[in-house]
Structure formats: C-alpha cells, structure tokens
Amino acid sequence: MMIIEPHVERDYEPAPEQAARSGRVWRNRLFKGAMLFSMLVAFGTLAVLLVDIVLTGWPALTATLFTEAPSSLPEEAGARPAILATLYLGGTVLLLSVPIGALTAIYLEEYANRERWWNKLIEVNIQNLAAVPSIVYGILGLAFIVRGIGIGRVVFAGALILTLVVLPTVVVASREAIRGVPDSIRQGAFALGATKWQVVWRQVLPAAIPGMATGSILALSRAIGETAPLLMVGATVYVAFNPTLFGEYTALPIQIYNWVRQPDPEFQTVAAAGAIVLLVIVLAMNAVAIFVRNRYRQKW
Amino acid sequence: METQPHIDSTRIAEASRGALARADIERREKVFSVTDLAVYYSGKPALEEVDIDVYRNTVTAFIGPSGCGKSTFIRCFNRMNDLIPGAKVEGTVLYHGEDLYGPDVDPVEIRRRIGMVFQKPNPFPKSIYDNIAFGPRVLDMKGSLDERVEGALRRAALWDEVKDRLKDGALGLSGGQQQRLCIARALAVEPDVILMDEPASALDPISTTRIEDLMHELKREYTIVIVTHNMQQAARVADMTAFFSVVVDDDGSARRGILVEYDMTTKIFTTPSDKRTEDYVTGRFG
C-alpha cells in the first residue's frame, strides 16, 4: 500500500527524547493514509464502473434507444416503454409520497405528544420501516395490492409499492427539515395570535419545504433504481407498447436486467446504454436536490 | 397618601426623564392584577408568591438574577407558557378585571391583544412587508394592509430605513433593525400591551438606545412590560420595577424564583425596602 507522505515543515531533527512525538507523527500519517485509501476504494470503484459502462454502452447510446421498443435484434432494441414507465413511476411516487410523508412528519413533529405510547410506537416503526429490504415490500405489494385489491400488474401498483419503500425516508427527511425550523419562529407567530394551524401552515411548512424537497428527491432517485420490488409486483420483462397508469409495464432497471440476461453479447452494449440513461436520470435528480438545497437553504 | 407639594416636586424632578410619579401611576387603570401566582414545570415550582399590579401606559420592568423566573413570569401574561409541555400556572392573573386563565378564555385571542417581543430578534424568513403583514393576515383584520404595515413601521421608528426595500428579506436587516421589525410586527395587530423579554440583550449599545427611546414613545399608547438583566436599562425606561430573586431549598436541590420587592423604579434603585434588593442593585450580588 502506498502512503502519500504529507509535507511537514521541520526546523529540527527528531532527538531520541522526542521518540514519543515522532510516534505520534507516524500514527497521524498512518491514519491519514488509511482514510485516503478508504476514499480511493470507494471512489475508484465507482469511477471504474462508470467508465466501463460508458465505454461499453456508448455505441448503443443512439436515438433508437429512446424511440424504439425492445426487439429481438440488438441493433433495433430500444427502451422507450421502459423509460416512459420509469418516468410515470417516478412522477406517481412523488405525488403520493410527498404529501403523505410531509403530513406524517408534521403530525409527528408538531402535534404528536411524545409521551404517548402510540406515538412512540409510530416513531419506532418508521425507523424500522426504513431498514426493511425492498423485496419485502414487493411481497407485500403482490399480496395486498396486485392480488388483494386486484388492480393487477400495472404501473400504479408498482408506484404504490415504491411509495411504501421511500415513505420512511421521506418522513425522516421531512421531520429533519421541520426540526430545522427554529422554535423562535413558532413562538413569534403564536405571540401574534396565530392559531396552531396558521403557525404550521404559514410559517413552519414554508420554511421547511427546501429541506423536505431535497430529502424527497433523494428518496425518489432511490425508488427509480429499485428493481426487486417491481419484479415482485410484476413489471413485465418484455413490453413493446407505451405504458399507461393502469396498464402493463416494464421499468428501466428491469429492462436493463432483461438485456443483460440475453445470450447475444450485442445486448450487453444495449444494456450498458440503458444503464447510462438510468444513471443520468438519477444524477439529474440528485443535482436538482443539491440545487434546491443550496438555493433555498435558510440561514437563521 | 403623600402630601401634595411633595408629589408635585417629585413629578417635576422626574418629568425630565419621562418617569411618572407614584400617585399619578396608581390612579391609572390596572391592566394586569396578579395575585398569588405560581408556575410549575413538570410539578416543580419555578416561581412562587407573586403579587403585582401593572398600570396602564406605564413601563414595568422585571429585574433579577438568572433563574429567578422573570422570563417565566412575563410569559404568563400572554399564556405562552401554555406552549411548554408540563407547565402549569396557579393563582390569578386578571387582565382588565378578567381572569386570563378562566375556562372560556382563548389564548389565541389573548395573544392578539397582548403582543410579545423576544430576547433574540426572530423575524420570519420572509420579506419585511410580509413580516408585518403576517399578524393582520392571520387575524383577518379589515382595512388597507399597506397602511397598516406603514403605520406599524413608523411607530417602531423603522419606516425611513426600510421604506424602499419592503420586499427585501427581513433576515438581511441588522440585529437592531430586526428587533424593531419585531416590535413593529407586534404593533401591527393593534395590541393593548407589549411584553418584551430582554429585548435589547442581543443588541449593540446604539441599537439598545433606540429600543429604549422607542419604549418611552410607545408607552403613550401602550402598556409595556419588560424583562431585563440590565439594571441601568430598567432605571432608564421603567416607571415601576419588580425585583425577583432565587431561593434555594436547604438541601440545595430545588431552586425557584420569588418576588422580593415591587415599587417605583426610583425607590427600588435609591431606597429599596428589602436588603436583598439593595444588595442586587448596588452590585453586591448577582
């Protein structure tokens, strides 16, 4: 392992009695080196993956990918239905998870009495739900939404499941944002004769929205990449038509998965191109989140 | 009752610094009448044995060392203690003869009539205009909002400084301006009383002077109650002053505030009746 030696200004040579000091300096260097190494492992892997995918997928990253439906011929295969379905899923998840998540967070932060056992139970539950593997949500969705309610293997069913997957994250992020609004704002509003409702809706919520938006977008970008629960609730692997909210569908990660499984090596290129599209969508959403956070962040 | 010539000379002597004479004050209407008040946090007493009358169009100051309950006490007047879980108020607080803690009293209505300014300026993260307009909007007050905003800013001596940038964010103002904005915000809902909890403690001396000048102005129209840790400030602005102190249980486990002395400000600072007050105002304690 190579350790990059930091430049240390020294106007003396370490004397024997300074051995302890010298030991500390070395421990310091060792620790710095370890941190640097860890960082390189994480970022290096990511960089290799990105470069590999871009190099592999570049030839297939053509208009065909966006305009055509999947085909048995690699050169004609496109991901139009999958891209559209992923956008539908993302939009629906956003519309469902943000209001539910924000309202839950407002209840827990502003209204719930922490002393009551049921509120504690809800809190613990939300923490745990965030750690539940998404495949479990998929099983739940298959049993209760696809078969239980009986809406079938449609975009809306997938969106409901993904909403459940991201909801705990949205709630936690929204609570963080609400907690970030200083109490002095609430006090100031109450002191003017505002009701609880007015304080929450006219002061706390507007001040918390940038934080909520950031957290929600990041959660959504996770949902976009989810594959397991969608496989469970029946995103179909081959769909040659544009999706509708209550129709059969495939999603981008599943389309990529399907291409990777094809024996024809040409399809690996198409799969890599699909992965690039998925990455760009996710990175674009993260960029929006960062922009929102920096642009609207409140300095108190 | 003091003799007539004495009252006159006192009045003349104090008129120069804006303070009022005792007889003059005690003729006034009682805005608040507090009897045997005690406040508990989670069952533990924070403040006990408080009896005070607050008179109309005066400045009343609460002074005392940290932990003496003066901030707790001022928050009893607009029922802000209701917002603290576990807080309980006992005794009576009459506001124009009506029990503030009566069963039919709506704390929201009280806070509309009894405004409050806090220790740290707390403008809303909105424009200057929207800060002032918030109160009138939530209370659905009639009349021109623009006029109301201008009037409030003028009375808080802030209009000339901000009239050209009403749409700018309030957080861009200086600390002193922010605090005057908070005063203007309180004035915009046309309160009867303004409570100020250490309104100048986070401000520089010049801003502090402006706030104090403002208090002298405002007491013509409003009744002002102020908490301050700054004795000179109390001496400068207050007509009446109450001194609170801390008592510690014999085993040192519990501390609670009590009212030691309440009198004319001049009396408190020159010839206090209680030894503890004297020690405090002369700087021997606290």
Interface residues (C-beta under 8 A of the other chain):
Chain A: N113 E115 P182 S184 I185 R186 Q187 G188 A189 F190 A191 L192 G193 A194 T195 Q198 R202 Q203 P206 A207 Q298 K299 W300
Chain B: N78 M80 L83 P85 V108 E109 I110 R111 R112 R113 G115 M116 F118 K120 N122 P123 F124 P125 F134 G135 V138 L139 L171 C182 R185 A186 V189
